[in-house]
Amino acid sequence: MEILVCVKRVPNTEENEIELDSTGADIKRSDLVYSVNEWDNYAVEEAIQIREKYGGTVTVVTVDTEAGDEVLRRELAMGADKGIHLLDRAFEGPDGRGIARILKAEAKKGDYDLILTGVQADDGAAQVGGMLAAMLGWPYASIVNHMEVLDDKRVIIRREVAGGNQEVYEMDLPCVLSIQTGINEPRYVSLRGVMKAADLQIPVHGASDLDLSPDSIGESGAKVKRRDYFVPEVGDGAEMLEGTTEEIVEKLIDLLKAKGGIR
Amino acid sequence: MEQHIYAYILHNEGAIDDTAFELLTAAKKIDPTASVTAILAGWGPDLDAVCHKAAASFAEVWKIENQALSYPDAELIRRLLVRIIPGRSIFLLPHEHFGMDLAPGLSIMLDAAYVSDVVDLEGVEDVILKAVRQEYNGQVSTHVDCDISSGTVITVRPGSFKEDESEGVNGQVVDKSSEATEEGMPETGRHFLEMVEAEVGDVDITQSEILVSVGRGIGDEENLEIAFDLAKAVGGDVSCSRPIVDNKWLEKHRQVGNSGKTVKPKVYMALGISGAFQHIAGLKGNPFVVAVNKNPKAPIFQVADVGVVADILDLVPELTDRVNEMKGGKQWD
Protein backbone atom coordinates (compact mmCIF):
# COMPACT_ATOMS: atom_id res chain seq x y z
CA MET A 1 0.00 0.00 0.00
CA GLU A 2 1.30 3.44 -0.97
CA ILE A 3 0.61 5.84 1.91
CA LEU A 4 1.15 9.58 2.08
CA VAL A 5 1.15 11.16 5.54
CA CYS A 6 0.88 14.95 5.88
CA VAL A 7 2.81 16.30 8.85
CA LYS A 8 3.34 19.73 10.40
CA ARG A 9 6.01 21.24 12.60
CA VAL A 10 4.35 23.00 15.56
CA PRO A 11 5.41 24.68 18.80
CA ASN A 12 5.37 22.05 21.51
CA THR A 13 2.74 23.31 23.96
CA GLU A 14 3.97 20.89 26.61
CA GLU A 15 7.38 22.52 26.57
CA ASN A 16 6.22 26.09 25.99
CA GLU A 17 3.81 28.57 27.45
CA ILE A 18 2.42 30.45 24.48
CA GLU A 19 2.64 34.16 25.30
CA LEU A 20 2.12 37.41 23.45
CA ASP A 21 5.22 39.32 22.36
CA SER A 22 5.88 42.99 23.05
CA THR A 23 3.72 44.12 20.10
CA GLY A 24 0.79 42.33 21.71
CA ALA A 25 -0.34 41.13 18.29
CA ASP A 26 1.85 38.09 17.80
CA ILE A 27 3.14 35.28 19.98
CA LYS A 28 6.69 35.17 21.31
CA ARG A 29 8.50 32.91 18.91
CA SER A 30 12.13 33.22 19.95
CA ASP A 31 12.18 30.58 22.69
CA LEU A 32 9.68 28.15 21.27
CA VAL A 33 10.61 24.49 21.07
CA TYR A 34 9.15 22.86 17.97
CA SER A 35 8.21 19.26 17.36
CA VAL A 36 6.01 17.24 15.06
CA ASN A 37 2.29 17.78 15.63
CA GLU A 38 1.19 15.06 18.05
CA TRP A 39 -1.77 13.88 15.91
CA ASP A 40 0.48 13.60 12.85
CA ASN A 41 2.89 11.37 14.74
CA TYR A 42 0.07 8.90 15.42
CA ALA A 43 -0.79 9.05 11.70
CA VAL A 44 2.80 8.19 10.74
CA GLU A 45 2.83 5.27 13.22
CA GLU A 46 -0.44 3.97 11.76
CA ALA A 47 1.03 4.15 8.27
CA ILE A 48 4.19 2.32 9.34
CA GLN A 49 2.11 -0.44 10.98
CA ILE A 50 0.08 -0.90 7.78
CA ARG A 51 3.29 -1.11 5.72
CA GLU A 52 4.76 -3.65 8.15
CA LYS A 53 1.70 -5.87 7.68
CA TYR A 54 0.92 -5.39 4.00
CA GLY A 55 4.06 -3.92 2.42
CA GLY A 56 4.32 -0.72 0.43
CA THR A 57 5.80 2.68 1.08
CA VAL A 58 5.22 5.40 3.66
CA THR A 59 5.94 8.92 2.40
CA VAL A 60 5.83 11.89 4.77
CA VAL A 61 5.19 15.34 3.34
CA THR A 62 5.19 18.82 4.85
CA VAL A 63 4.58 22.37 3.66
CA ASP A 64 7.06 24.46 5.58
CA THR A 65 10.12 26.67 5.51
CA GLU A 66 13.62 25.11 5.64
CA ALA A 67 12.94 24.26 9.29
CA GLY A 68 10.45 21.63 8.21
CA ASP A 69 13.35 19.35 7.32
CA GLU A 70 13.70 18.53 11.01
CA VAL A 71 10.24 16.95 11.38
CA LEU A 72 10.52 15.05 8.12
CA ARG A 73 13.80 13.51 9.34
CA ARG A 74 12.23 12.69 12.69
CA GLU A 75 9.43 10.76 10.99
CA LEU A 76 11.94 9.08 8.65
CA ALA A 77 13.92 8.06 11.71
CA MET A 78 10.72 6.59 13.13
CA GLY A 79 10.36 4.40 10.05
CA ALA A 80 8.82 6.34 7.16
CA ASP A 81 10.49 5.49 3.84
CA LYS A 82 10.52 8.80 1.98
CA GLY A 83 10.15 12.48 2.70
CA ILE A 84 8.95 15.31 0.48
CA HIS A 85 9.48 18.92 1.45
CA LEU A 86 7.10 21.42 -0.19
CA LEU A 87 8.97 24.68 0.06
CA ASP A 88 8.54 27.95 -1.79
CA ARG A 89 8.29 31.61 -0.84
CA ALA A 90 4.93 31.57 -2.62
CA PHE A 91 3.65 29.00 -0.09
CA GLU A 92 3.98 31.39 2.87
CA GLY A 93 0.95 32.79 4.70
CA PRO A 94 -1.67 30.38 3.37
CA ASP A 95 -5.07 29.50 4.80
CA GLY A 96 -6.16 25.88 5.14
CA ARG A 97 -7.35 25.76 1.55
CA GLY A 98 -3.96 26.98 0.32
CA ILE A 99 -2.21 24.17 2.21
CA ALA A 100 -4.70 21.63 0.88
CA ARG A 101 -4.12 22.90 -2.68
CA ILE A 102 -0.37 22.47 -2.38
CA LEU A 103 -0.76 18.98 -0.90
CA LYS A 104 -3.26 18.01 -3.59
CA ALA A 105 -0.80 18.99 -6.32
CA GLU A 106 1.87 16.80 -4.70
CA ALA A 107 -0.56 13.92 -4.10
CA LYS A 108 -1.52 13.91 -7.79
CA LYS A 109 2.12 13.36 -8.73
CA GLY A 110 2.14 10.07 -6.84
CA ASP A 111 -0.02 6.97 -6.95
CA TYR A 112 -1.27 6.80 -3.37
CA ASP A 113 -3.85 4.38 -1.97
CA LEU A 114 -4.25 6.23 1.29
CA ILE A 115 -3.56 9.71 2.63
CA LEU A 116 -3.42 10.29 6.38
CA THR A 117 -3.39 13.56 8.32
CA GLY A 118 -3.70 14.31 12.03
CA VAL A 119 -7.18 15.35 13.23
CA GLN A 120 -5.86 18.85 13.91
CA ALA A 121 -2.69 20.80 14.62
CA ASP A 122 -1.68 23.86 16.66
CA ASP A 123 -4.36 26.12 15.19
CA GLY A 124 -7.09 23.59 16.04
CA ALA A 125 -8.78 24.08 12.68
CA ALA A 126 -9.08 20.39 11.70
CA GLN A 127 -9.57 21.33 8.07
CA VAL A 128 -6.81 20.23 5.69
CA GLY A 129 -7.68 16.53 5.44
CA GLY A 130 -11.33 17.14 4.57
CA MET A 131 -10.42 19.81 2.04
CA LEU A 132 -7.81 17.61 0.42
CA ALA A 133 -10.29 14.73 0.10
CA ALA A 134 -12.87 17.00 -1.55
CA MET A 135 -10.26 18.38 -3.96
CA LEU A 136 -9.19 14.86 -4.93
CA GLY A 137 -12.79 13.60 -5.02
CA TRP A 138 -11.85 10.82 -2.58
CA PRO A 139 -13.91 9.57 0.37
CA TYR A 140 -13.02 11.09 3.74
CA ALA A 141 -13.41 10.23 7.39
CA SER A 142 -12.32 12.40 10.29
CA ILE A 143 -11.39 11.55 13.89
CA VAL A 144 -10.42 7.97 13.05
CA ASN A 145 -9.38 5.98 16.10
CA HIS A 146 -9.25 2.47 14.68
CA MET A 147 -8.59 1.05 11.25
CA GLU A 148 -8.04 -2.25 9.53
CA VAL A 149 -7.21 -3.04 5.93
CA LEU A 150 -9.69 -5.44 4.31
CA ASP A 151 -7.88 -5.76 0.98
CA ASP A 152 -6.18 -3.49 -1.52
CA LYS A 153 -9.50 -1.82 -2.29
CA ARG A 154 -11.18 -1.32 1.11
CA VAL A 155 -10.57 -0.40 4.74
CA ILE A 156 -12.79 -0.58 7.80
CA ILE A 157 -12.47 2.46 10.05
CA ARG A 158 -13.97 3.66 13.30
CA ARG A 159 -14.64 7.32 14.01
CA GLU A 160 -14.70 8.65 17.53
CA VAL A 161 -18.01 10.36 18.26
CA ALA A 162 -19.61 11.72 21.44
CA GLY A 163 -19.57 9.79 24.69
CA GLY A 164 -16.85 7.34 23.70
CA ASN A 165 -19.07 5.77 21.02
CA GLN A 166 -17.67 4.85 17.61
CA GLU A 167 -19.15 4.96 14.11
CA VAL A 168 -17.94 2.10 11.91
CA TYR A 169 -17.58 2.61 8.17
CA GLU A 170 -16.29 0.63 5.24
CA MET A 171 -14.36 2.89 2.89
CA ASP A 172 -13.12 2.48 -0.63
CA LEU A 173 -9.48 3.20 -1.41
CA PRO A 174 -8.03 5.60 -2.21
CA CYS A 175 -9.33 7.70 0.66
CA VAL A 176 -8.23 10.39 3.11
CA LEU A 177 -8.41 9.81 6.88
CA SER A 178 -7.72 12.19 9.75
CA ILE A 179 -6.16 10.26 12.61
CA GLN A 180 -7.01 10.74 16.29
CA THR A 181 -4.47 10.42 19.11
CA GLY A 182 -4.61 7.11 20.96
CA ILE A 183 -5.18 5.01 17.80
CA ASN A 184 -1.84 3.31 18.44
CA GLU A 185 1.30 3.72 20.51
CA PRO A 186 3.83 5.65 18.42
CA ARG A 187 7.25 4.01 18.64
CA TYR A 188 10.26 5.83 19.93
CA VAL A 189 12.88 7.02 17.53
CA SER A 190 16.03 4.93 17.77
CA LEU A 191 19.54 6.31 17.43
CA ARG A 192 20.06 4.00 14.48
CA GLY A 193 16.94 5.44 12.88
CA VAL A 194 18.20 8.98 13.39
CA MET A 195 21.54 8.14 11.78
CA LYS A 196 19.86 6.45 8.84
CA ALA A 197 17.46 9.37 8.33
CA ALA A 198 20.28 11.92 8.46
CA ASP A 199 21.70 10.60 5.18
CA LEU A 200 18.44 10.35 3.23
CA GLN A 201 17.86 12.78 0.40
CA ILE A 202 14.62 14.70 0.80
CA PRO A 203 13.36 16.16 -2.48
CA VAL A 204 12.19 19.76 -2.30
CA HIS A 205 9.27 20.78 -4.52
CA GLY A 206 8.24 24.37 -5.18
CA ALA A 207 5.29 26.03 -6.91
CA SER A 208 6.66 25.48 -10.43
CA ASP A 209 7.34 21.77 -9.76
CA LEU A 210 3.70 21.44 -8.78
CA ASP A 211 2.29 23.66 -11.57
CA LEU A 212 0.73 25.96 -9.00
CA SER A 213 0.18 29.61 -9.80
CA PRO A 214 1.41 31.69 -6.88
CA ASP A 215 -1.81 33.72 -6.60
CA SER A 216 -3.88 30.62 -5.82
CA ILE A 217 -1.77 29.69 -2.79
CA GLY A 218 0.06 31.43 0.00
CA GLU A 219 -1.10 34.74 1.42
CA SER A 220 -2.41 36.16 -1.85
CA GLY A 221 -4.73 33.19 -2.33
CA ALA A 222 -5.95 33.13 1.28
CA LYS A 223 -9.57 34.03 1.98
CA VAL A 224 -9.08 33.54 5.70
CA LYS A 225 -6.39 35.60 7.43
CA ARG A 226 -5.31 35.83 11.04
CA ARG A 227 -5.28 39.50 11.99
CA ASP A 228 -3.60 39.19 15.40
CA TYR A 229 -3.20 37.12 18.51
CA PHE A 230 -4.67 38.23 21.81
CA VAL A 231 -5.43 36.99 25.28
CA PRO A 232 -9.09 37.67 26.00
CA GLU A 233 -10.22 39.42 29.12
CA VAL A 234 -11.83 36.57 30.96
CA GLY A 235 -14.44 36.96 33.69
CA ASP A 236 -13.29 36.57 37.24
CA GLY A 237 -11.40 33.37 36.53
CA ALA A 238 -10.21 31.29 39.44
CA GLU A 239 -9.41 32.66 42.86
CA MET A 240 -5.70 31.87 43.01
CA LEU A 241 -4.42 30.43 46.27
CA GLU A 242 -0.95 31.53 47.26
CA GLY A 243 1.42 30.97 50.15
CA THR A 244 3.41 28.04 51.44
CA THR A 245 2.31 24.53 50.52
CA GLU A 246 1.00 24.10 54.07
CA GLU A 247 -1.08 27.26 53.85
CA ILE A 248 -2.45 26.30 50.47
CA VAL A 249 -3.34 22.82 51.68
CA GLU A 250 -5.21 24.27 54.68
CA LYS A 251 -7.18 26.65 52.46
CA LEU A 252 -8.00 23.85 50.04
CA ILE A 253 -9.24 21.64 52.83
CA ASP A 254 -11.52 24.39 54.16
CA LEU A 255 -12.94 24.97 50.70
CA LEU A 256 -13.36 21.28 49.93
CA LYS A 257 -15.16 20.72 53.24
CA ALA A 258 -17.48 23.65 52.57
CA LYS A 259 -18.32 22.49 49.04
CA GLY A 260 -18.82 18.80 49.79
CA GLY A 261 -15.46 17.74 48.41
CA ILE A 262 -14.53 15.61 51.42
CA ARG A 263 -16.79 12.84 52.63
CA MET B 1 -26.46 41.86 4.03
CA GLU B 2 -27.46 40.21 0.77
CA GLN B 3 -25.98 36.80 1.46
CA HIS B 4 -28.34 34.25 2.94
CA ILE B 5 -27.49 32.35 6.12
CA TYR B 6 -28.16 28.62 6.54
CA ALA B 7 -27.82 26.64 9.77
CA TYR B 8 -27.44 22.86 9.76
CA ILE B 9 -29.45 21.42 12.64
CA LEU B 10 -28.44 18.24 14.44
CA HIS B 11 -31.18 16.13 15.96
CA ASN B 12 -31.55 12.80 17.67
CA GLU B 13 -34.65 10.70 18.33
CA GLY B 14 -37.05 13.57 17.70
CA ALA B 15 -35.16 16.15 19.77
CA ILE B 16 -33.29 19.17 18.38
CA ASP B 17 -29.70 19.51 19.53
CA ASP B 18 -28.99 22.56 21.74
CA THR B 19 -26.41 23.74 19.22
CA ALA B 20 -29.27 24.68 16.84
CA PHE B 21 -30.16 27.68 18.96
CA GLU B 22 -26.49 28.60 19.42
CA LEU B 23 -26.16 28.71 15.62
CA LEU B 24 -29.14 31.08 15.51
CA THR B 25 -27.35 33.43 17.93
CA ALA B 26 -24.17 33.15 15.87
CA ALA B 27 -26.12 33.97 12.69
CA LYS B 28 -27.54 37.10 14.30
CA LYS B 29 -24.01 38.16 15.24
CA ILE B 30 -23.14 38.01 11.55
CA ASP B 31 -26.28 39.93 10.58
CA PRO B 32 -28.77 41.06 13.25
CA THR B 33 -31.54 41.28 10.65
CA ALA B 34 -30.82 37.87 9.12
CA SER B 35 -33.67 35.57 8.32
CA VAL B 36 -32.02 32.20 8.88
CA THR B 37 -32.88 28.98 7.09
CA ALA B 38 -32.54 25.81 9.14
CA ILE B 39 -31.67 22.60 7.30
CA LEU B 40 -32.55 19.20 8.74
CA ALA B 41 -31.88 15.84 7.15
CA GLY B 42 -33.22 12.47 8.26
CA TRP B 43 -36.03 10.01 7.81
CA GLY B 44 -39.50 9.29 9.16
CA PRO B 45 -41.79 10.81 11.80
CA ASP B 46 -38.84 11.97 13.94
CA LEU B 47 -37.73 14.27 11.14
CA ASP B 48 -41.19 15.81 10.78
CA ALA B 49 -41.29 16.40 14.52
CA VAL B 50 -37.93 18.20 14.65
CA CYS B 51 -38.71 20.26 11.54
CA HIS B 52 -41.93 21.38 13.19
CA LYS B 53 -40.03 22.32 16.37
CA ALA B 54 -37.34 24.16 14.40
CA ALA B 55 -40.02 26.24 12.66
CA ALA B 56 -40.82 27.84 16.02
CA SER B 57 -37.38 29.49 15.98
CA PHE B 58 -36.33 29.67 12.32
CA ALA B 59 -38.07 31.67 9.59
CA GLU B 60 -37.64 28.84 7.13
CA VAL B 61 -36.91 25.16 7.60
CA TRP B 62 -35.61 22.96 4.81
CA LYS B 63 -36.38 19.27 5.20
CA ILE B 64 -34.31 16.65 3.38
CA GLU B 65 -35.94 13.26 3.85
CA ASN B 66 -34.67 9.96 2.57
CA GLN B 67 -34.38 6.50 4.07
CA ALA B 68 -30.66 6.56 3.33
CA LEU B 69 -30.41 9.46 5.79
CA SER B 70 -31.75 7.55 8.79
CA TYR B 71 -28.19 7.65 10.03
CA PRO B 72 -26.50 11.06 9.46
CA ASP B 73 -23.52 10.22 7.25
CA ALA B 74 -21.67 13.48 6.57
CA GLU B 75 -20.22 12.20 3.29
CA LEU B 76 -23.71 11.65 1.90
CA ILE B 77 -25.26 14.80 3.35
CA ARG B 78 -22.45 17.02 2.04
CA ARG B 79 -23.13 15.93 -1.54
CA LEU B 80 -26.87 16.52 -1.13
CA LEU B 81 -26.31 19.98 0.35
CA VAL B 82 -24.16 20.99 -2.61
CA ARG B 83 -27.17 20.31 -4.86
CA ILE B 84 -29.48 22.72 -3.02
CA ILE B 85 -27.34 25.45 -1.40
CA PRO B 86 -27.04 28.52 -3.64
CA GLY B 87 -23.60 29.94 -4.36
CA ARG B 88 -22.19 32.66 -2.06
CA SER B 89 -24.20 31.43 0.94
CA ILE B 90 -23.14 31.54 4.57
CA PHE B 91 -23.42 28.08 6.07
CA LEU B 92 -23.19 27.43 9.83
CA LEU B 93 -22.82 24.14 11.64
CA PRO B 94 -21.53 23.00 15.02
CA HIS B 95 -17.85 22.11 15.46
CA GLU B 96 -18.29 18.58 16.76
CA HIS B 97 -17.73 15.16 15.22
CA PHE B 98 -20.40 15.56 12.53
CA GLY B 99 -19.54 19.15 11.62
CA MET B 100 -15.82 18.35 11.53
CA ASP B 101 -16.55 15.52 9.10
CA LEU B 102 -18.81 17.54 6.83
CA ALA B 103 -17.59 21.13 6.79
CA PRO B 104 -14.06 21.27 5.27
CA GLY B 105 -15.10 19.35 2.17
CA LEU B 106 -18.32 21.37 1.87
CA SER B 107 -16.32 24.60 1.72
CA ILE B 108 -14.33 23.21 -1.20
CA MET B 109 -17.39 21.93 -3.06
CA LEU B 110 -19.17 25.29 -2.61
CA ASP B 111 -15.95 27.15 -3.46
CA ALA B 112 -16.47 29.06 -0.22
CA ALA B 113 -14.08 30.17 2.51
CA TYR B 114 -13.89 28.07 5.68
CA VAL B 115 -13.52 29.27 9.25
CA SER B 116 -13.59 26.49 11.79
CA ASP B 117 -14.30 26.34 15.49
CA VAL B 118 -15.26 29.99 16.00
CA VAL B 119 -15.93 31.10 19.56
CA ASP B 120 -17.24 34.56 18.68
CA LEU B 121 -18.33 36.58 15.65
CA GLU B 122 -18.04 40.34 15.33
CA GLY B 123 -20.13 41.13 12.27
CA VAL B 124 -19.34 41.89 8.64
CA GLU B 125 -17.61 44.96 7.23
CA ASP B 126 -17.81 45.22 3.47
CA VAL B 127 -17.14 41.57 2.49
CA ILE B 128 -14.99 40.74 5.51
CA LEU B 129 -16.48 38.64 8.30
CA LYS B 130 -14.71 39.13 11.62
CA ALA B 131 -14.43 35.98 13.69
CA VAL B 132 -12.66 34.96 16.89
CA ARG B 133 -10.92 31.59 17.25
CA GLN B 134 -8.51 30.02 19.68
CA GLU B 135 -5.15 28.42 19.01
CA TYR B 136 -2.58 26.44 20.98
CA ASN B 137 -5.14 24.54 22.99
CA GLY B 138 -6.89 27.72 24.07
CA GLN B 139 -3.77 29.45 25.36
CA VAL B 140 -4.22 32.38 22.94
CA SER B 141 -7.07 33.73 20.85
CA THR B 142 -6.98 35.25 17.37
CA HIS B 143 -9.05 37.69 15.36
CA VAL B 144 -9.65 36.22 11.93
CA ASP B 145 -10.75 38.07 8.79
CA CYS B 146 -12.72 35.98 6.33
CA ASP B 147 -13.51 37.12 2.80
CA ILE B 148 -17.11 35.99 2.31
CA SER B 149 -17.57 37.36 -1.21
CA SER B 150 -17.84 33.82 -2.57
CA GLY B 151 -19.63 32.50 0.53
CA THR B 152 -18.32 30.82 3.65
CA VAL B 153 -18.73 27.72 5.76
CA ILE B 154 -18.34 28.29 9.50
CA THR B 155 -18.21 25.72 12.29
CA VAL B 156 -19.21 27.10 15.67
CA ARG B 157 -17.77 25.78 18.93
CA PRO B 158 -20.61 24.24 20.97
CA GLY B 159 -21.32 26.19 24.15
CA SER B 160 -19.65 29.40 22.94
CA PHE B 161 -22.83 31.23 21.96
CA LYS B 162 -25.91 31.64 24.14
CA GLU B 163 -28.92 29.72 22.93
CA ASP B 164 -31.40 31.95 21.13
CA GLU B 165 -34.64 31.34 23.01
CA SER B 166 -36.93 33.38 20.81
CA GLU B 167 -39.90 31.26 19.72
CA GLY B 168 -43.19 31.85 18.02
CA VAL B 169 -41.50 32.63 14.71
CA ASN B 170 -43.99 30.35 12.95
CA GLY B 171 -41.55 29.54 10.15
CA GLN B 172 -42.36 27.60 7.04
CA VAL B 173 -41.21 24.01 6.46
CA VAL B 174 -40.10 23.52 2.85
CA ASP B 175 -39.61 19.96 1.61
CA LYS B 176 -36.34 19.92 -0.33
CA SER B 177 -36.14 16.11 -0.51
CA SER B 178 -36.89 15.70 -4.18
CA GLU B 179 -34.63 18.57 -5.21
CA ALA B 180 -31.78 17.06 -3.16
CA THR B 181 -32.29 13.49 -4.34
CA GLU B 182 -33.76 13.74 -7.85
CA GLU B 183 -30.41 12.81 -9.39
CA GLY B 184 -30.43 9.77 -7.10
CA MET B 185 -28.40 9.19 -3.98
CA PRO B 186 -24.73 10.04 -4.52
CA GLU B 187 -22.10 7.30 -4.40
CA THR B 188 -19.64 8.35 -1.70
CA GLY B 189 -17.24 5.44 -1.36
CA ARG B 190 -17.99 5.38 2.38
CA HIS B 191 -20.63 3.09 3.86
CA PHE B 192 -22.00 3.24 7.38
CA LEU B 193 -21.94 -0.17 9.03
CA GLU B 194 -22.84 0.29 12.69
CA MET B 195 -22.45 2.31 15.86
CA VAL B 196 -20.36 0.72 18.60
CA GLU B 197 -21.41 1.89 22.03
CA ALA B 198 -18.77 2.76 24.63
CA GLU B 199 -17.85 -0.06 26.95
CA VAL B 200 -19.20 0.05 30.47
CA GLY B 201 -16.40 0.14 33.01
CA ASP B 202 -15.93 -0.76 36.65
CA VAL B 203 -16.65 2.78 37.81
CA ASP B 204 -19.35 5.12 36.52
CA ILE B 205 -17.88 8.60 36.80
CA THR B 206 -21.14 10.14 35.53
CA GLN B 207 -22.59 9.31 38.96
CA SER B 208 -19.65 10.51 41.08
CA GLU B 209 -20.11 13.49 43.37
CA ILE B 210 -16.41 14.06 43.87
CA LEU B 211 -13.97 13.59 41.01
CA VAL B 212 -10.19 13.68 41.29
CA SER B 213 -9.27 14.17 37.65
CA VAL B 214 -5.75 13.90 36.26
CA GLY B 215 -4.18 15.13 33.06
CA ARG B 216 -0.82 15.21 31.34
CA GLY B 217 0.73 16.93 34.39
CA ILE B 218 0.79 13.55 36.15
CA GLY B 219 3.89 12.87 34.04
CA ASP B 220 4.16 9.14 34.50
CA GLU B 221 1.85 6.18 34.87
CA GLU B 222 3.21 5.26 38.28
CA ASN B 223 2.32 8.71 39.62
CA LEU B 224 -1.37 7.90 39.17
CA GLU B 225 -1.17 6.48 42.67
CA ILE B 226 -1.30 9.99 44.13
CA ALA B 227 -4.66 10.57 42.44
CA PHE B 228 -6.11 7.30 43.69
CA ASP B 229 -4.80 8.06 47.19
CA LEU B 230 -6.47 11.47 47.19
CA ALA B 231 -9.69 10.07 45.77
CA LYS B 232 -9.76 7.45 48.50
CA ALA B 233 -9.07 10.06 51.18
CA VAL B 234 -11.85 12.41 50.05
CA GLY B 235 -14.32 9.66 49.12
CA GLY B 236 -14.31 10.34 45.39
CA ASP B 237 -13.44 8.65 42.13
CA VAL B 238 -10.56 9.13 39.70
CA SER B 239 -11.28 10.49 36.25
CA CYS B 240 -8.92 11.90 33.63
CA SER B 241 -8.40 13.89 30.47
CA ARG B 242 -7.71 12.48 27.03
CA PRO B 243 -3.88 12.16 27.04
CA ILE B 244 -4.07 9.73 29.97
CA VAL B 245 -6.35 7.44 27.95
CA ASP B 246 -4.23 7.88 24.82
CA ASN B 247 -1.28 6.63 26.86
CA LYS B 248 -3.44 3.71 28.02
CA TRP B 249 -2.73 4.58 31.66
CA LEU B 250 -6.45 4.63 32.48
CA GLU B 251 -9.52 3.14 30.83
CA LYS B 252 -11.65 5.10 28.38
CA HIS B 253 -14.65 5.07 30.74
CA ARG B 254 -12.75 7.35 33.13
CA GLN B 255 -12.26 10.07 30.48
CA VAL B 256 -14.14 13.35 30.91
CA GLY B 257 -14.88 15.36 27.76
CA ASN B 258 -16.50 15.47 24.36
CA SER B 259 -15.22 12.09 23.34
CA GLY B 260 -15.48 10.70 26.87
CA LYS B 261 -18.10 11.04 29.58
CA THR B 262 -20.19 14.01 30.57
CA VAL B 263 -19.97 14.32 34.36
CA LYS B 264 -21.89 16.39 36.90
CA PRO B 265 -20.07 16.13 40.23
CA LYS B 266 -20.37 18.57 43.13
CA VAL B 267 -16.61 19.00 43.26
CA TYR B 268 -14.15 18.54 40.41
CA MET B 269 -10.43 18.58 41.09
CA ALA B 270 -8.53 19.17 37.85
CA LEU B 271 -4.96 18.05 38.53
CA GLY B 272 -2.41 18.78 35.81
CA ILE B 273 -5.22 19.30 33.27
CA SER B 274 -4.67 22.20 30.88
CA GLY B 275 -8.38 22.63 30.19
CA ALA B 276 -8.85 22.19 26.45
CA PHE B 277 -12.44 22.97 25.48
CA GLN B 278 -13.06 19.36 24.49
CA HIS B 279 -12.38 18.44 28.11
CA ILE B 280 -14.39 21.28 29.69
CA ALA B 281 -17.33 20.34 27.45
CA GLY B 282 -17.74 17.19 29.55
CA LEU B 283 -18.20 19.14 32.77
CA LYS B 284 -21.85 19.94 33.52
CA GLY B 285 -23.99 20.96 36.47
CA ASN B 286 -21.75 23.83 37.57
CA PRO B 287 -19.46 21.92 39.95
CA PHE B 288 -16.98 23.59 42.29
CA VAL B 289 -13.75 23.31 40.29
CA VAL B 290 -10.33 23.23 41.91
CA ALA B 291 -7.46 23.46 39.40
CA VAL B 292 -3.82 22.69 40.11
CA ASN B 293 -1.40 23.28 37.25
CA LYS B 294 2.24 24.28 36.84
CA ASN B 295 1.37 26.64 33.98
CA PRO B 296 -0.24 29.85 35.27
CA LYS B 297 -1.61 30.45 31.75
CA ALA B 298 -3.42 27.12 31.56
CA PRO B 299 -6.99 27.71 30.29
CA ILE B 300 -8.34 25.59 33.15
CA PHE B 301 -7.84 28.59 35.46
CA GLN B 302 -10.45 30.50 33.44
CA VAL B 303 -13.15 28.01 34.33
CA ALA B 304 -11.99 26.97 37.81
CA ASP B 305 -13.35 28.48 41.02
CA VAL B 306 -10.07 28.05 42.85
CA GLY B 307 -6.62 27.66 41.34
CA VAL B 308 -3.16 26.76 42.57
CA VAL B 309 -0.04 27.17 40.47
CA ALA B 310 1.96 24.16 41.59
CA ASP B 311 3.35 20.80 40.55
CA ILE B 312 0.65 18.28 41.39
CA LEU B 313 3.33 15.77 42.32
CA ASP B 314 4.31 18.06 45.20
CA LEU B 315 0.94 19.39 46.29
CA VAL B 316 -1.37 16.40 45.99
CA PRO B 317 0.44 14.04 48.41
CA GLU B 318 0.52 16.83 51.00
CA LEU B 319 -3.19 17.40 50.55
CA THR B 320 -3.93 13.69 50.84
CA ASP B 321 -1.89 13.39 54.04
CA ARG B 322 -3.66 16.32 55.57
CA VAL B 323 -7.12 14.99 54.67
CA ASN B 324 -6.27 11.64 56.16
CA GLU B 325 -4.88 13.23 59.31
CA MET B 326 -8.03 15.25 59.67
CA LYS B 327 -10.22 12.20 59.22
CA GLY B 328 -8.40 10.50 62.08
CA GLY B 329 -5.13 8.84 61.45
CA LYS B 330 -6.16 6.77 58.48
CA GLN B 331 -3.11 7.66 56.51
CA TRP B 332 -1.41 4.34 57.18
CA ASP B 333 -4.08 2.03 55.81
Interface residues (C-beta under 8 A of the other chain):
Chain A: P11 T13 E14 E17 I18 E19 L20 I27 D95 G96 R97 A100 V119 D122 D123 G124 A125 A126 Q127 V128 G129 G130 M131 A133 A134 M135 W138 P139 Y140 A141 S142 I143 I156 R158 R159 E160 V161 A162 G163 G164 N165 Q166 E167 V168 Y169 E170 M171 D172 C175 T181 G182 E185 K223 V224 K225 R226 R227 D228 Y229 F230 V231 P232 V234 G235 G237 A238 E239 M240 L241 T245 E246 I248 V249 E250 L252 I253 L255 L256 K259 G260 G261 I262 R263
Chain B: D73 E75 H95 E96 H97 F98 M100 D101 A103 P104 G105 L106 S107 I108 M109 A113 Y114 V115 S116 D117 V132 R133 Q134 E135 Y136 N137 Q139 V140 S141 T142 H143 V144 D145 C146 D147 S150 T152 T188 G189 R190 H191 F192 L193 E194 M195 V196 E197 A198 E199 E209 I210 R216 A233 V234 G235 G236 R242 P243 V245 D246 K248 K252 H253 Q255 N258 S259 G260 K261 T262 K266 V267 M269 S274 F288 V289 V290 A291 N295 P296 K297 F301 Q302 V303 A304 D305 V306 G307 V308 V309 A310 D314 L315 E318 L319 R322 V323 M326 K327
